[in-house]
Amino acid sequence: MNMSTRTEARALRAAAVVADPRWAAVQARDAAADGRFVYSVRTTGVYCRPSCGARPARPENVAFHASCAEAEHAGFRPCRRCRPDQPPRAQRQAALVADLCRTLEAADELPNLDALAAQAGLSPSHLHRTFKAVTGLTPRAWAAARRAQRLREALGRPGARVTDAIYDAGYGAASRFYERAGDVLGMTPTAWRAGGADTDIRFAIGQCSLGAILVARSDRGVCAIALGDDPEALAAELQDRFPHARLIGGDPDFERLVAQVVGLVEAPRQGLDLPLDVRGTAFQQRVWQALRAIPPGETASYAEIAKRIGAPTATRAVAQACGANPLAVAIPCHRVVRRDGALSGYRWGVERKRSLLAREQQP
């Protein structure tokens, strides 16, 4: 074959590869294409995932294969960088983190980061990033959240003693737990077990341009802002959250607080400078804090919020945290939209979400 013929053959191979839609995925290093096909490079003798970070090959040297077995049958070996013959990286990371979570779950004492890293075969910094990317939390925060969950479960068992529940949940010292009981449960363990008994929650229901509005406040701050069509349903929802708390109707001072919240609904750009009693998991708290950082008149996607809190793979968990937000407008989950800008579900109705966003666009 003479030079011109070889050049023409290379050009034809390159044209055929470039015309193949799989080439665009390789060029973009699209992880979504992993598992659909692999590609081989004749000059190196290896085959790769579409998302491989290796230096891009020339299209005339590339061939596509439906499977790893097909590529190996053609004489190519797996790339040592992207390891196409092994489970996807995200799946390997998830399995690794699941194993570490089991270790944290079973440990009487929280292992330090170096010990966890040694178990995982990673550096401490790499482990810290990987764990946070998969769960949305650091190992220490995940262990603390899981311990708090075990405490709630233990307190909910009939006849359980508070001290036994504290130790069964993994707290090494009752005194240390009581120092942070308000952050973990929002109240004392005894009151939490009793569904908020001996806890006073003042509330009032009024009307605003978006329908009925309920505002409730504990001794720590505003603990509920809810919107709806049925005032009785709003009151029932509050009662369900605190089944044994003393729900006290608002006095004139409390009515002024309600007026401030209604003013926030009517003009959400003005903000609300009031103490908030925000109770949620460590992950929810991080999401809600990120929501409060979105300026009025702007929006962010669920994926963007996930990236901002350092958990880029936790988009679905971010959406769930938005849905669990107990403080309408004060924690502006209405500013979170889909990646394409479309409005998605809103706990208090998509039309209310649309209205709030429109009001924030007004000067």
Secondary structure as a PSIPRED ss2 file (coil, helix, strand):
# PSIPRED VFORMAT (PSIPRED V4.0)

   1 M C   1.000  0.000  0.000
   2 N C   1.000  0.000  0.000
   3 M H   0.000  1.000  0.000
   4 S H   0.000  1.000  0.000
   5 T H   0.000  1.000  0.000
   6 R H   0.000  1.000  0.000
   7 T H   0.000  1.000  0.000
   8 E H   0.000  1.000  0.000
   9 A H   0.000  1.000  0.000
  10 R H   0.000  1.000  0.000
  11 A H   0.000  1.000  0.000
  12 L H   0.000  1.000  0.000
  13 R H   0.000  1.000  0.000
  14 A H   0.000  1.000  0.000
  15 A H   0.000  1.000  0.000
  16 A H   0.000  1.000  0.000
  17 V H   0.000  1.000  0.000
  18 V H   0.000  1.000  0.000
  19 A H   0.000  1.000  0.000
  20 D C   1.000  0.000  0.000
  21 P H   0.000  1.000  0.000
  22 R H   0.000  1.000  0.000
  23 W H   0.000  1.000  0.000
  24 A H   0.000  1.000  0.000
  25 A H   0.000  1.000  0.000
  26 V H   0.000  1.000  0.000
  27 Q H   0.000  1.000  0.000
  28 A H   0.000  1.000  0.000
  29 R C   1.000  0.000  0.000
  30 D C   1.000  0.000  0.000
  31 A H   0.000  1.000  0.000
  32 A H   0.000  1.000  0.000
  33 A H   0.000  1.000  0.000
  34 D E   0.000  0.000  1.000
  35 G C   1.000  0.000  0.000
  36 R C   1.000  0.000  0.000
  37 F E   0.000  0.000  1.000
  38 V E   0.000  0.000  1.000
  39 Y E   0.000  0.000  1.000
  40 S E   0.000  0.000  1.000
  41 V E   0.000  0.000  1.000
  42 R C   1.000  0.000  0.000
  43 T C   1.000  0.000  0.000
  44 T C   1.000  0.000  0.000
  45 G C   1.000  0.000  0.000
  46 V E   0.000  0.000  1.000
  47 Y E   0.000  0.000  1.000
  48 C E   0.000  0.000  1.000
  49 R C   1.000  0.000  0.000
  50 P C   1.000  0.000  0.000
  51 S C   1.000  0.000  0.000
  52 C C   1.000  0.000  0.000
  53 G C   1.000  0.000  0.000
  54 A C   1.000  0.000  0.000
  55 R C   1.000  0.000  0.000
  56 P C   1.000  0.000  0.000
  57 A C   1.000  0.000  0.000
  58 R C   1.000  0.000  0.000
  59 P H   0.000  1.000  0.000
  60 E H   0.000  1.000  0.000
  61 N H   0.000  1.000  0.000
  62 V E   0.000  0.000  1.000
  63 A E   0.000  0.000  1.000
  64 F E   0.000  0.000  1.000
  65 H E   0.000  0.000  1.000
  66 A C   1.000  0.000  0.000
  67 S C   1.000  0.000  0.000
  68 C H   0.000  1.000  0.000
  69 A H   0.000  1.000  0.000
  70 E H   0.000  1.000  0.000
  71 A H   0.000  1.000  0.000
  72 E H   0.000  1.000  0.000
  73 H H   0.000  1.000  0.000
  74 A C   1.000  0.000  0.000
  75 G C   1.000  0.000  0.000
  76 F C   1.000  0.000  0.000
  77 R E   0.000  0.000  1.000
  78 P E   0.000  0.000  1.000
  79 C C   1.000  0.000  0.000
  80 R C   1.000  0.000  0.000
  81 R C   1.000  0.000  0.000
  82 C C   1.000  0.000  0.000
  83 R C   1.000  0.000  0.000
  84 P C   1.000  0.000  0.000
  85 D C   1.000  0.000  0.000
  86 Q C   1.000  0.000  0.000
  87 P C   1.000  0.000  0.000
  88 P C   1.000  0.000  0.000
  89 R H   0.000  1.000  0.000
  90 A H   0.000  1.000  0.000
  91 Q H   0.000  1.000  0.000
  92 R H   0.000  1.000  0.000
  93 Q H   0.000  1.000  0.000
  94 A H   0.000  1.000  0.000
  95 A H   0.000  1.000  0.000
  96 L H   0.000  1.000  0.000
  97 V H   0.000  1.000  0.000
  98 A H   0.000  1.000  0.000
  99 D H   0.000  1.000  0.000
 100 L H   0.000  1.000  0.000
 101 C H   0.000  1.000  0.000
 102 R H   0.000  1.000  0.000
 103 T H   0.000  1.000  0.000
 104 L H   0.000  1.000  0.000
 105 E H   0.000  1.000  0.000
 106 A H   0.000  1.000  0.000
 107 A C   1.000  0.000  0.000
 108 D C   1.000  0.000  0.000
 109 E C   1.000  0.000  0.000
 110 L C   1.000  0.000  0.000
 111 P C   1.000  0.000  0.000
 112 N C   1.000  0.000  0.000
 113 L H   0.000  1.000  0.000
 114 D H   0.000  1.000  0.000
 115 A H   0.000  1.000  0.000
 116 L H   0.000  1.000  0.000
 117 A H   0.000  1.000  0.000
 118 A H   0.000  1.000  0.000
 119 Q H   0.000  1.000  0.000
 120 A H   0.000  1.000  0.000
 121 G C   1.000  0.000  0.000
 122 L C   1.000  0.000  0.000
 123 S C   1.000  0.000  0.000
 124 P H   0.000  1.000  0.000
 125 S H   0.000  1.000  0.000
 126 H H   0.000  1.000  0.000
 127 L H   0.000  1.000  0.000
 128 H H   0.000  1.000  0.000
 129 R H   0.000  1.000  0.000
 130 T H   0.000  1.000  0.000
 131 F H   0.000  1.000  0.000
 132 K H   0.000  1.000  0.000
 133 A H   0.000  1.000  0.000
 134 V H   0.000  1.000  0.000
 135 T H   0.000  1.000  0.000
 136 G C   1.000  0.000  0.000
 137 L C   1.000  0.000  0.000
 138 T C   1.000  0.000  0.000
 139 P H   0.000  1.000  0.000
 140 R H   0.000  1.000  0.000
 141 A H   0.000  1.000  0.000
 142 W H   0.000  1.000  0.000
 143 A H   0.000  1.000  0.000
 144 A H   0.000  1.000  0.000
 145 A H   0.000  1.000  0.000
 146 R H   0.000  1.000  0.000
 147 R H   0.000  1.000  0.000
 148 A H   0.000  1.000  0.000
 149 Q H   0.000  1.000  0.000
 150 R H   0.000  1.000  0.000
 151 L H   0.000  1.000  0.000
 152 R H   0.000  1.000  0.000
 153 E H   0.000  1.000  0.000
 154 A H   0.000  1.000  0.000
 155 L H   0.000  1.000  0.000
 156 G C   1.000  0.000  0.000
 157 R C   1.000  0.000  0.000
 158 P C   1.000  0.000  0.000
 159 G C   1.000  0.000  0.000
 160 A C   1.000  0.000  0.000
 161 R C   1.000  0.000  0.000
 162 V H   0.000  1.000  0.000
 163 T H   0.000  1.000  0.000
 164 D H   0.000  1.000  0.000
 165 A H   0.000  1.000  0.000
 166 I H   0.000  1.000  0.000
 167 Y H   0.000  1.000  0.000
 168 D H   0.000  1.000  0.000
 169 A C   1.000  0.000  0.000
 170 G C   1.000  0.000  0.000
 171 Y C   1.000  0.000  0.000
 172 G C   1.000  0.000  0.000
 173 A C   1.000  0.000  0.000
 174 A H   0.000  1.000  0.000
 175 S H   0.000  1.000  0.000
 176 R H   0.000  1.000  0.000
 177 F H   0.000  1.000  0.000
 178 Y H   0.000  1.000  0.000
 179 E H   0.000  1.000  0.000
 180 R C   1.000  0.000  0.000
 181 A H   0.000  1.000  0.000
 182 G H   0.000  1.000  0.000
 183 D H   0.000  1.000  0.000
 184 V H   0.000  1.000  0.000
 185 L H   0.000  1.000  0.000
 186 G C   1.000  0.000  0.000
 187 M C   1.000  0.000  0.000
 188 T C   1.000  0.000  0.000
 189 P H   0.000  1.000  0.000
 190 T H   0.000  1.000  0.000
 191 A H   0.000  1.000  0.000
 192 W H   0.000  1.000  0.000
 193 R H   0.000  1.000  0.000
 194 A C   1.000  0.000  0.000
 195 G C   1.000  0.000  0.000
 196 G C   1.000  0.000  0.000
 197 A C   1.000  0.000  0.000
 198 D C   1.000  0.000  0.000
 199 T C   1.000  0.000  0.000
 200 D E   0.000  0.000  1.000
 201 I E   0.000  0.000  1.000
 202 R E   0.000  0.000  1.000
 203 F E   0.000  0.000  1.000
 204 A E   0.000  0.000  1.000
 205 I E   0.000  0.000  1.000
 206 G E   0.000  0.000  1.000
 207 Q E   0.000  0.000  1.000
 208 C E   0.000  0.000  1.000
 209 S C   1.000  0.000  0.000
 210 L C   1.000  0.000  0.000
 211 G E   0.000  0.000  1.000
 212 A E   0.000  0.000  1.000
 213 I E   0.000  0.000  1.000
 214 L E   0.000  0.000  1.000
 215 V E   0.000  0.000  1.000
 216 A E   0.000  0.000  1.000
 217 R E   0.000  0.000  1.000
 218 S C   1.000  0.000  0.000
 219 D C   1.000  0.000  0.000
 220 R C   1.000  0.000  0.000
 221 G C   1.000  0.000  0.000
 222 V E   0.000  0.000  1.000
 223 C E   0.000  0.000  1.000
 224 A E   0.000  0.000  1.000
 225 I E   0.000  0.000  1.000
 226 A E   0.000  0.000  1.000
 227 L E   0.000  0.000  1.000
 228 G E   0.000  0.000  1.000
 229 D C   1.000  0.000  0.000
 230 D C   1.000  0.000  0.000
 231 P H   0.000  1.000  0.000
 232 E H   0.000  1.000  0.000
 233 A H   0.000  1.000  0.000
 234 L H   0.000  1.000  0.000
 235 A H   0.000  1.000  0.000
 236 A H   0.000  1.000  0.000
 237 E H   0.000  1.000  0.000
 238 L H   0.000  1.000  0.000
 239 Q H   0.000  1.000  0.000
 240 D H   0.000  1.000  0.000
 241 R H   0.000  1.000  0.000
 242 F C   1.000  0.000  0.000
 243 P C   1.000  0.000  0.000
 244 H C   1.000  0.000  0.000
 245 A C   1.000  0.000  0.000
 246 R E   0.000  0.000  1.000
 247 L E   0.000  0.000  1.000
 248 I E   0.000  0.000  1.000
 249 G E   0.000  0.000  1.000
 250 G C   1.000  0.000  0.000
 251 D C   1.000  0.000  0.000
 252 P H   0.000  1.000  0.000
 253 D H   0.000  1.000  0.000
 254 F H   0.000  1.000  0.000
 255 E H   0.000  1.000  0.000
 256 R H   0.000  1.000  0.000
 257 L H   0.000  1.000  0.000
 258 V H   0.000  1.000  0.000
 259 A H   0.000  1.000  0.000
 260 Q H   0.000  1.000  0.000
 261 V H   0.000  1.000  0.000
 262 V H   0.000  1.000  0.000
 263 G H   0.000  1.000  0.000
 264 L H   0.000  1.000  0.000
 265 V H   0.000  1.000  0.000
 266 E H   0.000  1.000  0.000
 267 A C   1.000  0.000  0.000
 268 P H   0.000  1.000  0.000
 269 R H   0.000  1.000  0.000
 270 Q H   0.000  1.000  0.000
 271 G C   1.000  0.000  0.000
 272 L C   1.000  0.000  0.000
 273 D C   1.000  0.000  0.000
 274 L C   1.000  0.000  0.000
 275 P C   1.000  0.000  0.000
 276 L E   0.000  0.000  1.000
 277 D C   1.000  0.000  0.000
 278 V C   1.000  0.000  0.000
 279 R C   1.000  0.000  0.000
 280 G C   1.000  0.000  0.000
 281 T C   1.000  0.000  0.000
 282 A H   0.000  1.000  0.000
 283 F H   0.000  1.000  0.000
 284 Q H   0.000  1.000  0.000
 285 Q H   0.000  1.000  0.000
 286 R H   0.000  1.000  0.000
 287 V H   0.000  1.000  0.000
 288 W H   0.000  1.000  0.000
 289 Q H   0.000  1.000  0.000
 290 A H   0.000  1.000  0.000
 291 L H   0.000  1.000  0.000
 292 R H   0.000  1.000  0.000
 293 A C   1.000  0.000  0.000
 294 I C   1.000  0.000  0.000
 295 P C   1.000  0.000  0.000
 296 P C   1.000  0.000  0.000
 297 G C   1.000  0.000  0.000
 298 E C   1.000  0.000  0.000
 299 T C   1.000  0.000  0.000
 300 A E   0.000  0.000  1.000
 301 S E   0.000  0.000  1.000
 302 Y H   0.000  1.000  0.000
 303 A H   0.000  1.000  0.000
 304 E H   0.000  1.000  0.000
 305 I H   0.000  1.000  0.000
 306 A H   0.000  1.000  0.000
 307 K H   0.000  1.000  0.000
 308 R H   0.000  1.000  0.000
 309 I C   1.000  0.000  0.000
 310 G C   1.000  0.000  0.000
 311 A C   1.000  0.000  0.000
 312 P C   1.000  0.000  0.000
 313 T C   1.000  0.000  0.000
 314 A C   1.000  0.000  0.000
 315 T H   0.000  1.000  0.000
 316 R H   0.000  1.000  0.000
 317 A H   0.000  1.000  0.000
 318 V H   0.000  1.000  0.000
 319 A H   0.000  1.000  0.000
 320 Q H   0.000  1.000  0.000
 321 A H   0.000  1.000  0.000
 322 C H   0.000  1.000  0.000
 323 G H   0.000  1.000  0.000
 324 A C   1.000  0.000  0.000
 325 N C   1.000  0.000  0.000
 326 P C   1.000  0.000  0.000
 327 L E   0.000  0.000  1.000
 328 A C   1.000  0.000  0.000
 329 V C   1.000  0.000  0.000
 330 A C   1.000  0.000  0.000
 331 I C   1.000  0.000  0.000
 332 P C   1.000  0.000  0.000
 333 C H   0.000  1.000  0.000
 334 H H   0.000  1.000  0.000
 335 R H   0.000  1.000  0.000
 336 V E   0.000  0.000  1.000
 337 V E   0.000  0.000  1.000
 338 R C   1.000  0.000  0.000
 339 R C   1.000  0.000  0.000
 340 D C   1.000  0.000  0.000
 341 G C   1.000  0.000  0.000
 342 A C   1.000  0.000  0.000
 343 L C   1.000  0.000  0.000
 344 S C   1.000  0.000  0.000
 345 G C   1.000  0.000  0.000
 346 Y C   1.000  0.000  0.000
 347 R C   1.000  0.000  0.000
 348 W C   1.000  0.000  0.000
 349 G C   1.000  0.000  0.000
 350 V H   0.000  1.000  0.000
 351 E H   0.000  1.000  0.000
 352 R H   0.000  1.000  0.000
 353 K H   0.000  1.000  0.000
 354 R H   0.000  1.000  0.000
 355 S H   0.000  1.000  0.000
 356 L H   0.000  1.000  0.000
 357 L H   0.000  1.000  0.000
 358 A H   0.000  1.000  0.000
 359 R H   0.000  1.000  0.000
 360 E H   0.000  1.000  0.000
 361 Q C   1.000  0.000  0.000
 362 Q C   1.000  0.000  0.000
 363 P C   1.000  0.000  0.000
